[in-house]
Amino acid sequence: MMVTIYHNPRCSKSRQTLQLLQDNNVSPEVVEYLKTPLNKVQLTELISKLGISVRDIIRKSEQDYKDHALSNSDLSDDALLNAIVEAPKLMQRPIVVNGKKAAIGRPPENVLEIL
Protein backbone atom coordinates (compact mmCIF):
# COMPACT_ATOMS: atom_id res chain seq x y z
CA MET A 1 0.00 0.00 0.00
CA MET A 2 1.45 3.35 -1.09
CA VAL A 3 0.13 6.07 1.20
CA THR A 4 1.02 9.75 0.91
CA ILE A 5 0.40 12.46 3.48
CA TYR A 6 0.39 16.12 2.49
CA HIS A 7 1.85 17.39 5.72
CA ASN A 8 2.63 20.61 7.54
CA PRO A 9 4.87 19.78 10.52
CA ARG A 10 3.82 23.01 12.27
CA CYS A 11 0.17 21.88 12.35
CA SER A 12 -0.90 19.78 15.34
CA LYS A 13 -3.60 17.91 13.37
CA SER A 14 -1.05 17.09 10.71
CA ARG A 15 1.41 15.76 13.29
CA GLN A 16 -1.37 13.77 14.99
CA THR A 17 -2.44 12.26 11.67
CA LEU A 18 1.11 11.26 10.78
CA GLN A 19 1.48 9.64 14.21
CA LEU A 20 -1.85 7.82 13.77
CA LEU A 21 -0.65 6.40 10.44
CA GLN A 22 2.62 5.27 12.00
CA ASP A 23 0.75 3.74 14.96
CA ASN A 24 -1.23 1.71 12.40
CA ASN A 25 1.98 0.41 10.77
CA VAL A 26 1.69 2.72 7.79
CA SER A 27 4.89 4.42 6.63
CA PRO A 28 3.59 7.12 4.33
CA GLU A 29 5.48 9.19 1.85
CA VAL A 30 5.56 12.58 3.55
CA VAL A 31 5.12 15.58 1.27
CA GLU A 32 5.61 18.91 2.98
CA TYR A 33 3.32 20.77 0.61
CA LEU A 34 4.51 24.19 1.74
CA LYS A 35 8.03 23.29 0.57
CA THR A 36 6.84 21.31 -2.45
CA PRO A 37 3.55 22.92 -3.54
CA LEU A 38 1.10 21.09 -5.74
CA ASN A 39 0.39 22.36 -9.23
CA LYS A 40 -3.13 22.79 -10.64
CA VAL A 41 -3.23 19.31 -12.18
CA GLN A 42 -2.13 17.68 -8.91
CA LEU A 43 -4.64 19.75 -6.94
CA THR A 44 -7.45 18.82 -9.32
CA GLU A 45 -6.60 15.11 -8.99
CA LEU A 46 -6.45 15.41 -5.21
CA ILE A 47 -9.82 17.17 -5.02
CA SER A 48 -11.32 14.46 -7.23
CA LYS A 49 -9.98 11.72 -4.92
CA LEU A 50 -11.43 13.57 -1.95
CA GLY A 51 -14.80 13.84 -3.67
CA ILE A 52 -15.22 17.48 -2.64
CA SER A 53 -15.42 20.85 -4.35
CA VAL A 54 -12.51 23.24 -4.79
CA ARG A 55 -14.07 25.52 -2.17
CA ASP A 56 -14.10 22.67 0.35
CA ILE A 57 -10.32 22.25 0.22
CA ILE A 58 -9.68 25.89 1.10
CA ARG A 59 -8.87 26.97 4.65
CA LYS A 60 -11.18 29.91 5.18
CA SER A 61 -9.35 31.04 8.33
CA GLU A 62 -6.18 31.98 6.42
CA GLN A 63 -5.41 35.65 5.90
CA ASP A 64 -4.85 35.01 2.17
CA TYR A 65 -8.48 33.87 1.95
CA LYS A 66 -9.62 37.25 3.23
CA ASP A 67 -6.98 39.29 1.38
CA HIS A 68 -7.95 37.82 -1.98
CA ALA A 69 -11.72 37.85 -1.33
CA LEU A 70 -11.94 34.11 -2.01
CA SER A 71 -15.38 34.00 -0.41
CA ASN A 72 -16.69 35.70 -3.58
CA SER A 73 -19.10 33.12 -5.03
CA ASP A 74 -18.46 34.49 -8.54
CA LEU A 75 -14.89 33.14 -8.53
CA SER A 76 -14.40 30.16 -10.80
CA ASP A 77 -12.84 26.87 -9.71
CA ASP A 78 -9.89 27.80 -11.90
CA ALA A 79 -9.41 31.08 -10.03
CA LEU A 80 -9.61 29.24 -6.69
CA LEU A 81 -7.08 26.65 -7.86
CA ASN A 82 -4.74 29.46 -8.94
CA ALA A 83 -5.07 31.00 -5.48
CA ILE A 84 -4.10 27.71 -3.80
CA VAL A 85 -1.14 27.28 -6.15
CA GLU A 86 0.01 30.80 -5.29
CA ALA A 87 -0.58 30.37 -1.54
CA PRO A 88 -0.34 26.64 -0.67
CA LYS A 89 -1.17 27.31 2.99
CA LEU A 90 -4.77 27.82 1.80
CA MET A 91 -5.08 24.04 1.33
CA GLN A 92 -6.72 22.00 4.08
CA ARG A 93 -4.29 19.84 6.00
CA PRO A 94 -3.35 17.15 6.41
CA ILE A 95 -4.54 15.16 3.42
CA VAL A 96 -3.80 11.45 3.16
CA VAL A 97 -3.98 9.61 -0.16
CA ASN A 98 -4.19 5.86 -0.59
CA GLY A 99 -4.50 4.88 -4.24
CA LYS A 100 -7.68 6.41 -5.65
CA LYS A 101 -8.98 7.48 -2.24
CA ALA A 102 -8.11 10.46 -0.08
CA ALA A 103 -9.22 11.95 3.23
CA ILE A 104 -8.64 15.15 5.15
CA GLY A 105 -7.27 14.41 8.61
CA ARG A 106 -9.66 16.64 10.52
CA PRO A 107 -10.13 14.83 12.80
CA PRO A 108 -7.11 12.55 12.28
CA GLU A 109 -9.28 9.42 12.55
CA ASN A 110 -10.92 10.34 9.22
CA VAL A 111 -7.92 8.88 7.40
CA LEU A 112 -8.47 5.39 8.84
CA GLU A 113 -11.45 5.00 6.46
CA ILE A 114 -9.17 4.91 3.41
CA LEU A 115 -6.50 2.52 4.71
C-alpha positions in Angstrom: 0.0 0.0 0.0 1.4 3.3 -1.1 0.1 6.1 1.2 1.0 9.7 0.9 0.4 12.5 3.5 0.4 16.1 2.5 1.9 17.4 5.7 2.6 20.6 7.5 4.9 19.8 10.5 3.8 23.0 12.3 0.2 21.9 12.3 -0.9 19.8 15.3 -3.6 17.9 13.4 -1.0 17.1 10.7 1.4 15.8 13.3 -1.4 13.8 15.0 -2.4 12.3 11.7 1.1 11.3 10.8 1.5 9.6 14.2 -1.8 7.8 13.8 -0.6 6.4 10.4 2.6 5.3 12.0 0.8 3.7 15.0 -1.2 1.7 12.4 2.0 0.4 10.8 1.7 2.7 7.8 4.9 4.4 6.6 3.6 7.1 4.3 5.5 9.2 1.8 5.6 12.6 3.6 5.1 15.6 1.3 5.6 18.9 3.0 3.3 20.8 0.6 4.5 24.2 1.7 8.0 23.3 0.6 6.8 21.3 -2.5 3.6 22.9 -3.5 1.1 21.1 -5.7 0.4 22.4 -9.2 -3.1 22.8 -10.6 -3.2 19.3 -12.2 -2.1 17.7 -8.9 -4.6 19.8 -6.9 -7.5 18.8 -9.3 -6.6 15.1 -9.0 -6.4 15.4 -5.2 -9.8 17.2 -5.0 -11.3 14.5 -7.2 -10.0 11.7 -4.9 -11.4 13.6 -1.9 -14.8 13.8 -3.7 -15.2 17.5 -2.6 -15.4 20.8 -4.3 -12.5 23.2 -4.8 -14.1 25.5 -2.2 -14.1 22.7 0.3 -10.3 22.2 0.2 -9.7 25.9 1.1 -8.9 27.0 4.6 -11.2 29.9 5.2 -9.4 31.0 8.3 -6.2 32.0 6.4 -5.4 35.7 5.9 -4.9 35.0 2.2 -8.5 33.9 2.0 -9.6 37.2 3.2 -7.0 39.3 1.4 -7.9 37.8 -2.0 -11.7 37.9 -1.3 -11.9 34.1 -2.0 -15.4 34.0 -0.4 -16.7 35.7 -3.6 -19.1 33.1 -5.0 -18.5 34.5 -8.5 -14.9 33.1 -8.5 -14.4 30.2 -10.8 -12.8 26.9 -9.7 -9.9 27.8 -11.9 -9.4 31.1 -10.0 -9.6 29.2 -6.7 -7.1 26.6 -7.9 -4.7 29.5 -8.9 -5.1 31.0 -5.5 -4.1 27.7 -3.8 -1.1 27.3 -6.2 0.0 30.8 -5.3 -0.6 30.4 -1.5 -0.3 26.6 -0.7 -1.2 27.3 3.0 -4.8 27.8 1.8 -5.1 24.0 1.3 -6.7 22.0 4.1 -4.3 19.8 6.0 -3.4 17.1 6.4 -4.5 15.2 3.4 -3.8 11.5 3.2 -4.0 9.6 -0.2 -4.2 5.9 -0.6 -4.5 4.9 -4.2 -7.7 6.4 -5.7 -9.0 7.5 -2.2 -8.1 10.5 -0.1 -9.2 12.0 3.2 -8.6 15.2 5.1 -7.3 14.4 8.6 -9.7 16.6 10.5 -10.1 14.8 12.8 -7.1 12.6 12.3 -9.3 9.4 12.5 -10.9 10.3 9.2 -7.9 8.9 7.4 -8.5 5.4 8.8 -11.5 5.0 6.5 -9.2 4.9 3.4 -6.5 2.5 4.7 
